[in-house]
Amino acid sequence: MTTLFKIVTVKDEIVIGLSDAELDALGGRDAGAVARALKTRGELTAWQYAVRKAATGELEQAPRQKVGLLAHESLRVEPYPTPLAVRSHD
């Protein structure tokens, strides 16, 4: 399963997705664990997610590209609930 998070900075925001295994490696499955990992490690690589049309014509959240996140004082991590299906990046 993939869990989505919104990364908010003073300049912009993006949605990232992390698998259960990736979250377990960070030490938890919530926004706090992602924020702590960023602060501790200073950086984190994740898949950026965006809305697209699936083959069925339905909208879905799907991996777009891998991005690198750098820790910053004004960075905020939030859960990102969505009514759309979430495609795994694994």
N, C-alpha and C positions, 0 to 999 in steps of 0.2 A: 504494500500500500504506500502511496505517496501523500505526504502532508504538505500543504501550501502555507507559506508565510509571506507577509508583506514586509519588505525592507524599506524603511522611510528615512530619508536624509533631508537636509535643508534644501537640497537642489531638486531631488526627484524621489520617485518610489518605483520599486519593481516587485514582482511576485516571483518567489523561488519555490522549488519543490525538493523535498528531501525524503528519501525512502526510510522505512522503519530501521533498516540496518545502518544507514547513515546517521539517523537520529540516535540510535543506541550507541554508536561510536562517539557521539558528542556528549553522551551522559544523560540523555533525557529526550522526551518526545513533545516538548512544548517550546514556546517562544523564548522562555527564560533560558533553556538549555542552549538554544542557538545563540542568544546574546552572550551568554557566559563563554561559549566556545570561541566566538569572535573576539571577545575581550582578552581571553587567555592566549589564544593562538595568534591574534593580530590579523589573521586573514582566513578566508574560507572559500572554497570553490563549490559551486552549486549550479543546478540547472535553472535558468530563467524560464518561467512559464508564461504563456499567452493564450488567449482564446482563439480558436480556429474551428473550421467546420470539419467534422469527421466524415468518413466515407459515406455514412448514412444520411448526411445532411444536417445532423444535430450539432449544436455547438458543444465544444469540450475545451477543457484546460489541457494544454499539451506542452511538452518541452520545446523550447525555441533555440536556446544556445547555452553553452556553459559560460558562467561568469565568475569572476573573482571578486570577492567582497573584502574590503579593508576595514578594520576597526576604526571607529571615529567616535568622539565624545557625543556628537549629536545624532548618532544613528539609533534608530528604534526598530525593534522586531515585533511584529504583531501576528497573531493567527489570521489566516485568510480563509474564511468560510466561503464556499461557493455552491450554488445549486447544480452546477454543471458536473458532468463526469470528468474525472481527472485521469489522464493517460500517464502511465508509469514511464519513467526514463530508463528503467533497467533493461 
